Amino acid sequence: MKSRFITQWINDYLAERRVRANSLIITIYGDFIAPHGGTVWLGSFIRLVEPLGLNERMVRTSVYRLSQDKWLVSEQIGRKSYYSLTASGRRRFEHAYRRIYDARQLPWNGEWQLVILPSTLPAPQRDALRKELSWAGYGTIAPCVLAHPSADTETLLEILQETGTHDKVVPMTAHNLGALSNRPLQDLARECWNLEAIGATYREFADRLRPVLRALRTARDLDPEQCFLVQTLTMHDFRRALLHDPLLPDQLMPVDWSGAVAREVCRDIYRITYRLAQQHLMATCKTPNGPLPPAAPYFYERFGGLEDTTHREAAEQQ
């Protein structure tokens, strides 16, 4: 049975917040389609996203643009079009996957990743590299120097390869000298990253999602389509907030960082909704070989593990 409150919450969310079709489709491909092989019949995908306010024309326009941007590739089989993730699209989702679902951080040893951009770097490549590094959490500490503490070296090398700058920039590592002192590090972090604005975005996210989390926890029965819609909008909202979060080590962060609370709200909604959301996905979407294949094992590692979590949380609510 559909919850009136959740239906109204979804309607209000879509009416009050500007949701870009391209961005929402990227969220759905990353959260739902990628774990099931990354390919889906466009007609079934249109049905899947229609309740989110995306009509057929909007979807067709968006997947065309995403194909132009090398996120998706299309294949025509008979009269049906199938859209799949490209290799570069998969890599981008893997980067996002690590940031969204696996935020575990090892103790920071004071090491920094630096990328120095020579003046000879062509402007188009400079802009593309800055954009990709920004998505990966890098900040500008000097006009031609981008940096991140404890960044993933593999991710950096992939970004340099994808942007064609691996032989045009100077990547290196640096270390703090002496003992780590929180005060100057936090001052530097505030200069390089707009932590106040990011923190405010996280607080707004948590405030916006808490009412629907309470409704999910107290509902006797949950509707599969509503679970899909709530999970989609939750992950879309959280992904947009996270894109601007550099995920810095604790030593650089303010006390009582609101990002931790926002992640907990997101995780709790995900754990409650994912089973029925998957049920709706599998009943709606098709591939050239029929139904979507089962989710890859890595799907169940999200947010520290999804297996049996819903049943345990339901028991705890009794």
CYANA upper distance limits for C-alpha pairs under 8 A (distance plus 0.5 A):
  1 MET  CA    221 ASP  CA      6.96
  1 MET  CA    222 LEU  CA      7.05
  1 MET  CA    223 ASP  CA      6.18
  2 LYS  CA      6 ILE  CA      8.23
  2 LYS  CA      7 THR  CA      7.81
  2 LYS  CA    222 LEU  CA      7.37
  2 LYS  CA    223 ASP  CA      5.92
  2 LYS  CA    226 GLN  CA      7.52
  3 SER  CA      7 THR  CA      6.64
  3 SER  CA    219 ALA  CA      8.31
  3 SER  CA    222 LEU  CA      8.05
  3 SER  CA    223 ASP  CA      8.21
  4 ARG  CA      8 GLN  CA      6.62
  5 PHE  CA      9 TRP  CA      6.56
  5 PHE  CA    215 ALA  CA      7.90
  6 ILE  CA     10 ILE  CA      6.61
  6 ILE  CA    212 VAL  CA      7.03
  6 ILE  CA    215 ALA  CA      7.72
  6 ILE  CA    226 GLN  CA      7.86
  7 THR  CA     11 ASN  CA      6.74
  7 THR  CA    226 GLN  CA      7.97
  8 GLN  CA     12 ASP  CA      6.49
  9 TRP  CA     13 TYR  CA      6.52
  9 TRP  CA    212 VAL  CA      7.76
 10 ILE  CA     14 LEU  CA      6.75
 10 ILE  CA    229 LEU  CA      8.08
 10 ILE  CA    230 VAL  CA      7.70
 11 ASN  CA     15 ALA  CA      6.60
 12 ASP  CA     16 GLU  CA      6.36
 13 TYR  CA     17 ARG  CA      6.30
 14 LEU  CA     18 ARG  CA      7.64
 14 LEU  CA     19 VAL  CA      7.53
 14 LEU  CA     52 LEU  CA      7.79
 14 LEU  CA     53 GLY  CA      7.98
 19 VAL  CA     23 SER  CA      8.14
 19 VAL  CA     24 LEU  CA      7.39
 20 ARG  CA     24 LEU  CA      6.67
 21 ALA  CA     25 ILE  CA      6.57
 21 ALA  CA     54 LEU  CA      7.37
 21 ALA  CA     58 MET  CA      7.46
 21 ALA  CA     59 VAL  CA      7.64
 21 ALA  CA     62 SER  CA      6.96
 22 ASN  CA     26 ILE  CA      6.77
 22 ASN  CA     62 SER  CA      5.77
 22 ASN  CA     63 VAL  CA      7.93
 22 ASN  CA     65 ARG  CA      8.43
 22 ASN  CA     66 LEU  CA      7.64
 23 SER  CA     27 THR  CA      6.85
 23 SER  CA    236 HIS  CA      8.49
 24 LEU  CA     28 ILE  CA      6.85
 24 LEU  CA    236 HIS  CA      6.93
 25 ILE  CA     29 TYR  CA      6.61
 25 ILE  CA     62 SER  CA      8.36
 26 ILE  CA     30 GLY  CA      6.56
 27 THR  CA     31 ASP  CA      6.43
 27 THR  CA    232 THR  CA      7.78
 27 THR  CA    235 MET  CA      7.62
 27 THR  CA    236 HIS  CA      6.20
 27 THR  CA    239 ARG  CA      8.30
 28 ILE  CA     32 PHE  CA      5.90
 28 ILE  CA     33 ILE  CA      7.15
 28 ILE  CA    232 THR  CA      7.07
 29 TYR  CA     33 ILE  CA      5.05
 29 TYR  CA     34 ALA  CA      6.21
 29 TYR  CA     38 GLY  CA      7.65
 30 GLY  CA     34 ALA  CA      5.82
 30 GLY  CA     35 PRO  CA      8.28
 30 GLY  CA     93 PHE  CA      6.37
 31 ASP  CA     35 PRO  CA      7.94
 31 ASP  CA    232 THR  CA      8.37
 31 ASP  CA    235 MET  CA      8.25
 32 PHE  CA     36 HIS  CA      7.66
 32 PHE  CA    278 GLN  CA      8.34
 32 PHE  CA    281 LEU  CA      8.17
 33 ILE  CA     37 GLY  CA      7.19
 33 ILE  CA     38 GLY  CA      5.49
 33 ILE  CA     39 THR  CA      7.33
 33 ILE  CA     40 VAL  CA      7.86
 34 ALA  CA     38 GLY  CA      4.58
 34 ALA  CA     39 THR  CA      8.12
 34 ALA  CA     85 LEU  CA      8.00
 34 ALA  CA     90 ARG  CA      8.17
 35 PRO  CA    295 ALA  CA      5.55
 35 PRO  CA    296 ALA  CA      5.78
 35 PRO  CA    298 TYR  CA      8.23
 35 PRO  CA    299 PHE  CA      6.67
 36 HIS  CA    292 LEU  CA      6.63
 36 HIS  CA    293 PRO  CA      6.01
 36 HIS  CA    294 PRO  CA      6.41
 36 HIS  CA    295 ALA  CA      5.21
 36 HIS  CA    296 ALA  CA      6.88
 37 GLY  CA    292 LEU  CA      8.22
 37 GLY  CA    293 PRO  CA      7.45
 37 GLY  CA    295 ALA  CA      8.30
 37 GLY  CA    296 ALA  CA      8.41
 38 GLY  CA     84 SER  CA      5.84
 38 GLY  CA     85 LEU  CA      5.95
 39 THR  CA     82 TYR  CA      7.12
 39 THR  CA     83 TYR  CA      6.11
 39 THR  CA     84 SER  CA      4.68
 39 THR  CA     85 LEU  CA      7.25
 39 THR  CA    287 THR  CA      6.79
 40 VAL  CA     44 SER  CA      7.92
 40 VAL  CA     45 PHE  CA      7.26
 40 VAL  CA     82 TYR  CA      6.01
 40 VAL  CA     83 TYR  CA      6.22
 40 VAL  CA     84 SER  CA      7.16
 40 VAL  CA    285 CYS  CA      6.98
 40 VAL  CA    286 LYS  CA      6.19
 40 VAL  CA    287 THR  CA      5.36
 40 VAL  CA    288 PRO  CA      8.24
 40 VAL  CA    292 LEU  CA      8.18
 41 TRP  CA     45 PHE  CA      6.82
 41 TRP  CA     80 LYS  CA      7.49
 41 TRP  CA     81 SER  CA      6.50
 41 TRP  CA     82 TYR  CA      4.89
 41 TRP  CA     83 TYR  CA      7.04
 41 TRP  CA    285 CYS  CA      7.43
 41 TRP  CA    286 LYS  CA      5.96
 41 TRP  CA    287 THR  CA      5.91
 41 TRP  CA    288 PRO  CA      7.66
 42 LEU  CA     46 ILE  CA      6.61
 42 LEU  CA     80 LYS  CA      8.00
 42 LEU  CA     81 SER  CA      6.25
 42 LEU  CA     82 TYR  CA      6.05
 42 LEU  CA     83 TYR  CA      7.03
 43 GLY  CA     47 ARG  CA      7.10
 43 GLY  CA     80 LYS  CA      8.16
 43 GLY  CA     81 SER  CA      8.23
 44 SER  CA     48 LEU  CA      6.74
 44 SER  CA    284 THR  CA      6.63
 44 SER  CA    285 CYS  CA      5.42
 44 SER  CA    286 LYS  CA      6.68
 45 PHE  CA     49 VAL  CA      6.87
 45 PHE  CA    284 THR  CA      8.26
 45 PHE  CA    285 CYS  CA      6.59
 46 ILE  CA     50 GLU  CA      6.51
 46 ILE  CA     54 LEU  CA      8.29
 46 ILE  CA     55 ASN  CA      7.72
 46 ILE  CA     56 GLU  CA      6.52
 46 ILE  CA     59 VAL  CA      7.15
 47 ARG  CA     51 PRO  CA      8.49
 47 ARG  CA    284 THR  CA      7.90
 48 LEU  CA    281 LEU  CA      7.97
 48 LEU  CA    284 THR  CA      6.89
 48 LEU  CA    285 CYS  CA      7.69
 49 VAL  CA     53 GLY  CA      7.76
 49 VAL  CA     54 LEU  CA      6.54
 49 VAL  CA     55 ASN  CA      8.46
 50 GLU  CA     54 LEU  CA      5.51
 50 GLU  CA     55 ASN  CA      6.22
 50 GLU  CA     56 GLU  CA      8.31
 51 PRO  CA    229 LEU  CA      8.33
 52 LEU  CA    229 LEU  CA      7.74
 54 LEU  CA     58 MET  CA      6.42
 54 LEU  CA     59 VAL  CA      6.86
 55 ASN  CA     59 VAL  CA      6.81
 56 GLU  CA     60 ARG  CA      6.64
 57 ARG  CA     61 THR  CA      6.63
 58 MET  CA     62 SER  CA      6.57
 59 VAL  CA     63 VAL  CA      6.61
 60 ARG  CA     64 TYR  CA      6.69
 61 THR  CA     65 ARG  CA      6.84
 62 SER  CA     66 LEU  CA      6.59
 63 VAL  CA     67 SER  CA      6.53
 63 VAL  CA     72 LEU  CA      7.68
 63 VAL  CA     83 TYR  CA      8.41
 64 TYR  CA     68 GLN  CA      6.84
 65 ARG  CA     69 ASP  CA      6.76
 66 LEU  CA     70 LYS  CA      6.79
 66 LEU  CA     71 TRP  CA      5.75
 66 LEU  CA     72 LEU  CA      6.27
 67 SER  CA     71 TRP  CA      6.10
 67 SER  CA     72 LEU  CA      5.00
 67 SER  CA     73 VAL  CA      5.95
 67 SER  CA     74 SER  CA      7.95
 68 GLN  CA     72 LEU  CA      8.46
 70 LYS  CA     86 THR  CA      7.08
 70 LYS  CA     88 SER  CA      7.55
 70 LYS  CA     89 GLY  CA      7.27
 71 TRP  CA     85 LEU  CA      6.55
 71 TRP  CA     86 THR  CA      6.22
 71 TRP  CA     88 SER  CA      7.33
 71 TRP  CA     89 GLY  CA      4.99
 72 LEU  CA     83 TYR  CA      6.77
 72 LEU  CA     84 SER  CA      5.93
 72 LEU  CA     85 LEU  CA      5.06
 72 LEU  CA     86 THR  CA      5.71
 72 LEU  CA     89 GLY  CA      7.28
 73 VAL  CA     83 TYR  CA      6.13
 73 VAL  CA     84 SER  CA      5.84
 73 VAL  CA     85 LEU  CA      6.75
 73 VAL  CA     86 THR  CA      6.44
 74 SER  CA     81 SER  CA      7.13
 74 SER  CA     82 TYR  CA      6.08
 74 SER  CA     83 TYR  CA      4.97
 74 SER  CA     84 SER  CA      6.82
 75 GLU  CA     81 SER  CA      6.25
 75 GLU  CA     82 TYR  CA      5.71
 75 GLU  CA     83 TYR  CA      6.95
 76 GLN  CA     80 LYS  CA      6.33
 76 GLN  CA     81 SER  CA      5.12
 76 GLN  CA     82 TYR  CA      6.84
 77 ILE  CA     81 SER  CA      6.87
 77 ILE  CA     82 TYR  CA      8.07
 77 ILE  CA    288 PRO  CA      8.25
 82 TYR  CA    287 THR  CA      7.83
 82 TYR  CA    288 PRO  CA      8.00
 85 LEU  CA     89 GLY  CA      6.05
 85 LEU  CA     90 ARG  CA      6.59
 86 THR  CA     90 ARG  CA      6.66
 87 ALA  CA     91 ARG  CA      6.92
 88 SER  CA     92 ARG  CA      6.77
 88 SER  CA    162 GLU  CA      8.23
 89 GLY  CA     93 PHE  CA      6.78
 90 ARG  CA     94 GLU  CA      6.65
 91 ARG  CA     95 HIS  CA      6.83
 92 ARG  CA     96 ALA  CA      6.82
 93 PHE  CA     97 TYR  CA      6.32
 94 GLU  CA     98 ARG  CA      6.84
 95 HIS  CA     99 ARG  CA      7.09
 95 HIS  CA    136 ALA  CA      8.25
 95 HIS  CA    155 THR  CA      7.55
 96 ALA  CA    100 ILE  CA      6.48
 97 TYR  CA    101 TYR  CA      6.15
 97 TYR  CA    102 ASP  CA      7.64
 98 ARG  CA    102 ASP  CA      5.57
 98 ARG  CA    103 ALA  CA      7.35
 99 ARG  CA    103 ALA  CA      6.39
 99 ARG  CA    242 LEU  CA      8.29
100 ILE  CA    239 ARG  CA      7.54
100 ILE  CA    242 LEU  CA      7.81
101 TYR  CA    302 ARG  CA      5.54
101 TYR  CA    303 PHE  CA      5.48
101 TYR  CA    304 GLY  CA      8.27
102 ASP  CA    302 ARG  CA      7.16
102 ASP  CA    303 PHE  CA      6.63
102 ASP  CA    304 GLY  CA      7.63
105 GLN  CA    249 PRO  CA      7.96
107 PRO  CA    249 PRO  CA      8.25
108 TRP  CA    150 SER  CA      7.08
108 TRP  CA    249 PRO  CA      6.78
110 GLY  CA    149 PRO  CA      7.72
110 GLY  CA    150 SER  CA      8.27
110 GLY  CA    175 HIS  CA      6.03
110 GLY  CA    176 ASN  CA      5.75
110 GLY  CA    180 LEU  CA      7.42
111 GLU  CA    149 PRO  CA      6.49
111 GLU  CA    150 SER  CA      6.60
111 GLU  CA    173 THR  CA      7.26
111 GLU  CA    174 ALA  CA      6.15
111 GLU  CA    175 HIS  CA      4.99
111 GLU  CA    176 ASN  CA      7.10
112 TRP  CA    147 ALA  CA      7.14
112 TRP  CA    148 HIS  CA      6.13
112 TRP  CA    149 PRO  CA      4.74
112 TRP  CA    150 SER  CA      6.42
112 TRP  CA    151 ALA  CA      7.78
112 TRP  CA    173 THR  CA      5.96
112 TRP  CA    174 ALA  CA      5.56
112 TRP  CA    175 HIS  CA      6.64
113 GLN  CA    147 ALA  CA      6.01
113 GLN  CA    148 HIS  CA      5.81
113 GLN  CA    149 PRO  CA      6.59
113 GLN  CA    150 SER  CA      7.48
113 GLN  CA    151 ALA  CA      6.71
113 GLN  CA    153 THR  CA      8.30
113 GLN  CA    171 PRO  CA      7.83
113 GLN  CA    172 MET  CA      6.51
113 GLN  CA    173 THR  CA      5.15
113 GLN  CA    174 ALA  CA      7.05
114 LEU  CA    145 VAL  CA      7.28
114 LEU  CA    146 LEU  CA      6.26
114 LEU  CA    147 ALA  CA      4.97
114 LEU  CA    148 HIS  CA      7.26
114 LEU  CA    171 PRO  CA      6.14
114 LEU  CA    172 MET  CA      5.70
114 LEU  CA    173 THR  CA      6.27
114 LEU  CA    174 ALA  CA      7.69
115 VAL  CA    145 VAL  CA      6.25
115 VAL  CA    146 LEU  CA      5.71
115 VAL  CA    147 ALA  CA      6.81
115 VAL  CA    169 VAL  CA      7.35
115 VAL  CA    170 VAL  CA      6.14
115 VAL  CA    171 PRO  CA      4.89
115 VAL  CA    172 MET  CA      6.94
116 ILE  CA    144 CYS  CA      6.31
116 ILE  CA    145 VAL  CA      5.14
116 ILE  CA    146 LEU  CA      7.08
116 ILE  CA    169 VAL  CA      6.41
116 ILE  CA    170 VAL  CA      5.48
116 ILE  CA    171 PRO  CA      6.82
117 LEU  CA    121 LEU  CA      7.25
117 LEU  CA    126 ARG  CA      8.05
117 LEU  CA    144 CYS  CA      5.63
117 LEU  CA    145 VAL  CA      6.84
117 LEU  CA    168 LYS  CA      8.35
117 LEU  CA    169 VAL  CA      5.72
117 LEU  CA    170 VAL  CA      7.19
118 PRO  CA    144 CYS  CA      7.61
118 PRO  CA    168 LYS  CA      8.11
118 PRO  CA    169 VAL  CA      6.80
118 PRO  CA    170 VAL  CA      8.35
121 LEU  CA    125 GLN  CA      7.39
121 LEU  CA    126 ARG  CA      6.68
121 LEU  CA    168 LYS  CA      6.98
121 LEU  CA    169 VAL  CA      8.03
122 PRO  CA    126 ARG  CA      6.60
123 ALA  CA    127 ASP  CA      6.58
124 PRO  CA    128 ALA  CA      6.70
125 GLN  CA    129 LEU  CA      6.44
125 GLN  CA    163 THR  CA      7.17
125 GLN  CA    164 GLY  CA      8.03
125 GLN  CA    165 THR  CA      7.61
126 ARG  CA    130 ARG  CA      6.61
127 ASP  CA    131 LYS  CA      6.69
128 ALA  CA    132 GLU  CA      6.79
128 ALA  CA    163 THR  CA      7.19
129 LEU  CA    133 LEU  CA      6.50
129 LEU  CA    159 ILE  CA      8.03
129 LEU  CA    160 LEU  CA      7.85
129 LEU  CA    163 THR  CA      6.67
129 LEU  CA    165 THR  CA      8.13
130 ARG  CA    134 SER  CA      6.43
131 LYS  CA    135 TRP  CA      6.87
132 GLU  CA    136 ALA  CA      6.91
132 GLU  CA    159 ILE  CA      7.27
133 LEU  CA    137 GLY  CA      6.88
133 LEU  CA    138 TYR  CA      5.84
133 LEU  CA    146 LEU  CA      8.49
133 LEU  CA    156 LEU  CA      8.35
133 LEU  CA    159 ILE  CA      7.94
134 SER  CA    138 TYR  CA      5.50
134 SER  CA    139 GLY  CA      7.14
134 SER  CA    244 HIS  CA      8.26
135 TRP  CA    243 LEU  CA      6.27
135 TRP  CA    244 HIS  CA      7.47
136 ALA  CA    243 LEU  CA      8.41
136 ALA  CA    246 PRO  CA      7.53
137 GLY  CA    148 HIS  CA      7.28
137 GLY  CA    243 LEU  CA      8.30
137 GLY  CA    244 HIS  CA      7.61
137 GLY  CA    245 ASP  CA      6.86
137 GLY  CA    246 PRO  CA      4.21
137 GLY  CA    247 LEU  CA      7.23
138 TYR  CA    146 LEU  CA      6.47
138 TYR  CA    147 ALA  CA      5.73
138 TYR  CA    148 HIS  CA      5.40
138 TYR  CA    246 PRO  CA      6.98
139 GLY  CA    146 LEU  CA      5.90
139 GLY  CA    147 ALA  CA      5.97
139 GLY  CA    148 HIS  CA      6.96
139 GLY  CA    192 CYS  CA      5.84
139 GLY  CA    193 TRP  CA      6.66
139 GLY  CA    246 PRO  CA      8.30
140 THR  CA    144 CYS  CA      8.06
140 THR  CA    145 VAL  CA      6.42
140 THR  CA    146 LEU  CA      4.95
140 THR  CA    147 ALA  CA      6.88
140 THR  CA    192 CYS  CA      6.30
141 ILE  CA    145 VAL  CA      6.42
141 ILE  CA    146 LEU  CA      6.43
141 ILE  CA    147 ALA  CA      7.11
141 ILE  CA    192 CYS  CA      6.41
142 ALA  CA    146 LEU  CA      7.60
148 HIS  CA    246 PRO  CA      8.32
148 HIS  CA    248 LEU  CA      8.28
149 PRO  CA    248 LEU  CA      7.12
149 PRO  CA    249 PRO  CA      7.68
150 SER  CA    248 LEU  CA      8.21
150 SER  CA    249 PRO  CA      7.88
151 ALA  CA    156 LEU  CA      8.30
152 ASP  CA    156 LEU  CA      6.94
153 THR  CA    157 LEU  CA      6.74
154 GLU  CA    158 GLU  CA      6.74
155 THR  CA    159 ILE  CA      6.75
156 LEU  CA    160 LEU  CA      6.78
157 LEU  CA    161 GLN  CA      6.65
157 LEU  CA    166 HIS  CA      7.82
158 GLU  CA    162 GLU  CA      6.56
159 ILE  CA    163 THR  CA      6.63
160 LEU  CA    164 GLY  CA      6.53
160 LEU  CA    165 THR  CA      5.54
160 LEU  CA    166 HIS  CA      5.15
161 GLN  CA    165 THR  CA      6.83
161 GLN  CA    166 HIS  CA      5.91
165 THR  CA    169 VAL  CA      6.59
176 ASN  CA    180 LEU  CA      7.50
181 SER  CA    185 LEU  CA      7.08
182 ASN  CA    186 GLN  CA      6.42
182 ASN  CA    251 GLN  CA      6.06
182 ASN  CA    252 LEU  CA      6.90
183 ARG  CA    187 ASP  CA      6.74
184 PRO  CA    188 LEU  CA      6.65
185 LEU  CA    189 ALA  CA      6.68
185 LEU  CA    251 GLN  CA      7.86
185 LEU  CA    252 LEU  CA      6.06
186 GLN  CA    190 ARG  CA      6.73
186 GLN  CA    251 GLN  CA      7.80
186 GLN  CA    252 LEU  CA      5.06
186 GLN  CA    253 MET  CA      6.82
186 GLN  CA    254 PRO  CA      7.96
187 ASP  CA    191 GLU  CA      6.94
188 LEU  CA    192 CYS  CA      6.76
189 ALA  CA    193 TRP  CA      6.24
189 ALA  CA    195 LEU  CA      8.29
189 ALA  CA    252 LEU  CA      6.71
189 ALA  CA    253 MET  CA      8.18
190 ARG  CA    194 ASN  CA      6.59
190 ARG  CA    195 LEU  CA      6.60
193 TRP  CA    246 PRO  CA      8.08
194 ASN  CA    198 ILE  CA      6.86
195 LEU  CA    199 GLY  CA      6.39
195 LEU  CA    245 ASP  CA      8.32
196 GLU  CA    200 ALA  CA      6.70
197 ALA  CA    201 THR  CA      6.77
198 ILE  CA    202 TYR  CA      6.88
198 ILE  CA    241 ALA  CA      7.61
198 ILE  CA    244 HIS  CA      7.14
198 ILE  CA    245 ASP  CA      6.93
199 GLY  CA    203 ARG  CA      6.80
199 GLY  CA    257 TRP  CA      7.46
199 GLY  CA    258 SER  CA      6.07
199 GLY  CA    259 GLY  CA      6.93
200 ALA  CA    204 GLU  CA      6.72
200 ALA  CA    258 SER  CA      8.29
201 THR  CA    205 PHE  CA      6.68
201 THR  CA    241 ALA  CA      6.73
202 TYR  CA    206 ALA  CA      6.76
202 TYR  CA    241 ALA  CA      6.98
202 TYR  CA    258 SER  CA      6.39
202 TYR  CA    259 GLY  CA      6.01
202 TYR  CA    262 ALA  CA      6.17
203 ARG  CA    207 ASP  CA      6.66
203 ARG  CA    258 SER  CA      6.46
203 ARG  CA    259 GLY  CA      8.13
203 ARG  CA    262 ALA  CA      7.35
204 GLU  CA    208 ARG  CA      6.53
205 PHE  CA    209 LEU  CA      6.68
205 PHE  CA    237 ASP  CA      7.63
205 PHE  CA    238 PHE  CA      7.67
205 PHE  CA    241 ALA  CA      8.44
205 PHE  CA    262 ALA  CA      7.06
206 ALA  CA    210 ARG  CA      6.43
206 ALA  CA    261 VAL  CA      7.60
206 ALA  CA    262 ALA  CA      5.53
206 ALA  CA    265 VAL  CA      6.88
207 ASP  CA    211 PRO  CA      8.24
209 LEU  CA    213 LEU  CA      6.78
209 LEU  CA    234 THR  CA      7.93
209 LEU  CA    265 VAL  CA      7.71
209 LEU  CA    266 CYS  CA      8.49
210 ARG  CA    214 ARG  CA      6.74
210 ARG  CA    265 VAL  CA      7.45
211 PRO  CA    215 ALA  CA      6.83
212 VAL  CA    216 LEU  CA      6.64
213 LEU  CA    217 ARG  CA      6.72
213 LEU  CA    265 VAL  CA      7.99
213 LEU  CA    268 ASP  CA      8.05
213 LEU  CA    269 ILE  CA      6.40
214 ARG  CA    218 THR  CA      6.77
215 ALA  CA    219 ALA  CA      6.48
216 LEU  CA    222 LEU  CA      7.94
216 LEU  CA    269 ILE  CA      8.24
216 LEU  CA    272 ILE  CA      7.82
217 ARG  CA    272 ILE  CA      8.29
217 ARG  CA    314 ALA  CA      8.27
217 ARG  CA    317 GLN  CA      7.89
222 LEU  CA    226 GLN  CA      7.98
222 LEU  CA    227 CYS  CA      7.57
222 LEU  CA    276 LEU  CA      8.32
223 ASP  CA    227 CYS  CA      6.67
223 ASP  CA    276 LEU  CA      7.76
224 PRO  CA    228 PHE  CA      6.78
224 PRO  CA    276 LEU  CA      5.03
224 PRO  CA    277 ALA  CA      5.86
224 PRO  CA    278 GLN  CA      8.48
224 PRO  CA    279 GLN  CA      7.03
224 PRO  CA    280 HIS  CA      5.87
225 GLU  CA    229 LEU  CA      6.73
225 GLU  CA    276 LEU  CA      8.17
225 GLU  CA    277 ALA  CA      7.04
225 GLU  CA    280 HIS  CA      6.25
226 GLN  CA    230 VAL  CA      6.48
226 GLN  CA    277 ALA  CA      8.26
227 CYS  CA    231 GLN  CA      6.44
227 CYS  CA    273 THR  CA      5.48
227 CYS  CA    274 TYR  CA      7.65
227 CYS  CA    276 LEU  CA      6.60
227 CYS  CA    277 ALA  CA      5.50
228 PHE  CA    232 THR  CA      6.51
228 PHE  CA    273 THR  CA      7.63
228 PHE  CA    274 TYR  CA      8.01
228 PHE  CA    276 LEU  CA      7.72
228 PHE  CA    277 ALA  CA      4.60
228 PHE  CA    278 GLN  CA      7.87
228 PHE  CA    280 HIS  CA      7.29
228 PHE  CA    281 LEU  CA      8.01
229 LEU  CA    233 LEU  CA      6.69
229 LEU  CA    277 ALA  CA      8.37
230 VAL  CA    234 THR  CA      6.45
230 VAL  CA    273 THR  CA      8.20
231 GLN  CA    235 MET  CA      6.55
231 GLN  CA    269 ILE  CA      7.54
231 GLN  CA    270 TYR  CA      6.63
231 GLN  CA    273 THR  CA      6.89
231 GLN  CA    274 TYR  CA      7.69
231 GLN  CA    277 ALA  CA      7.82
232 THR  CA    236 HIS  CA      6.47
233 LEU  CA    237 ASP  CA      6.48
234 THR  CA    238 PHE  CA      6.55
234 THR  CA    266 CYS  CA      7.13
234 THR  CA    269 ILE  CA      8.26
235 MET  CA    239 ARG  CA      6.24
235 MET  CA    266 CYS  CA      7.79
236 HIS  CA    240 ARG  CA      6.75
237 ASP  CA    241 ALA  CA      6.97
238 PHE  CA    242 LEU  CA      6.51
238 PHE  CA    262 ALA  CA      8.46
238 PHE  CA    263 ARG  CA      8.49
238 PHE  CA    266 CYS  CA      7.63
239 ARG  CA    243 LEU  CA      6.54
240 ARG  CA    244 HIS  CA      7.93
241 ALA  CA    245 ASP  CA      7.48
248 LEU  CA    252 LEU  CA      6.84
248 LEU  CA    253 MET  CA      7.27
249 PRO  CA    253 MET  CA      7.31
253 MET  CA    257 TRP  CA      7.51
257 TRP  CA    261 VAL  CA      8.24
258 SER  CA    262 ALA  CA      6.84
259 GLY  CA    263 ARG  CA      6.63
260 ALA  CA    264 GLU  CA      6.88
261 VAL  CA    265 VAL  CA      6.90
262 ALA  CA    266 CYS  CA      6.71
263 ARG  CA    267 ARG  CA      6.45
264 GLU  CA    268 ASP  CA      6.58
265 VAL  CA    269 ILE  CA      6.81
266 CYS  CA    270 TYR  CA      6.66
267 ARG  CA    271 ARG  CA      6.65
267 ARG  CA    303 PHE  CA      6.69
268 ASP  CA    272 ILE  CA      6.85
269 ILE  CA    273 THR  CA      6.65
270 TYR  CA    274 TYR  CA      6.10
271 ARG  CA    275 ARG  CA      8.49
271 ARG  CA    306 LEU  CA      6.91
271 ARG  CA    309 THR  CA      6.99
271 ARG  CA    310 THR  CA      6.40
272 ILE  CA    309 THR  CA      8.48
272 ILE  CA    310 THR  CA      5.92
272 ILE  CA    313 GLU  CA      8.46
273 THR  CA    277 ALA  CA      6.38
274 TYR  CA    278 GLN  CA      6.41
275 ARG  CA    279 GLN  CA      6.83
276 LEU  CA    280 HIS  CA      6.78
277 ALA  CA    281 LEU  CA      6.71
278 GLN  CA    282 MET  CA      6.59
279 GLN  CA    283 ALA  CA      6.74
280 HIS  CA    284 THR  CA      6.71
281 LEU  CA    285 CYS  CA      6.44
282 MET  CA    286 LYS  CA      8.38
282 MET  CA    291 PRO  CA      7.16
282 MET  CA    292 LEU  CA      6.57
283 ALA  CA    291 PRO  CA      8.27
285 CYS  CA    291 PRO  CA      7.13
285 CYS  CA    292 LEU  CA      7.03
286 LYS  CA    290 GLY  CA      5.93
286 LYS  CA    291 PRO  CA      5.22
286 LYS  CA    292 LEU  CA      6.20
287 THR  CA    291 PRO  CA      6.38
287 THR  CA    292 LEU  CA      6.39
295 ALA  CA    299 PHE  CA      6.84
296 ALA  CA    300 TYR  CA      8.41
297 PRO  CA    301 GLU  CA      7.85
298 TYR  CA    302 ARG  CA      7.72
300 TYR  CA    305 GLY  CA      6.09
300 TYR  CA    306 LEU  CA      5.55
300 TYR  CA    307 GLU  CA      6.86
301 GLU  CA    305 GLY  CA      4.84
301 GLU  CA    306 LEU  CA      6.84
302 ARG  CA    306 LEU  CA      6.97
305 GLY  CA    309 THR  CA      8.15
306 LEU  CA    310 THR  CA      8.20
308 ASP  CA    312 ARG  CA      6.91
309 THR  CA    313 GLU  CA      6.62
310 THR  CA    314 ALA  CA      6.54
311 HIS  CA    315 ALA  CA      6.77
312 ARG  CA    316 GLU  CA      6.80
313 GLU  CA    317 GLN  CA      6.86
314 ALA  CA    318 GLN  CA      7.23
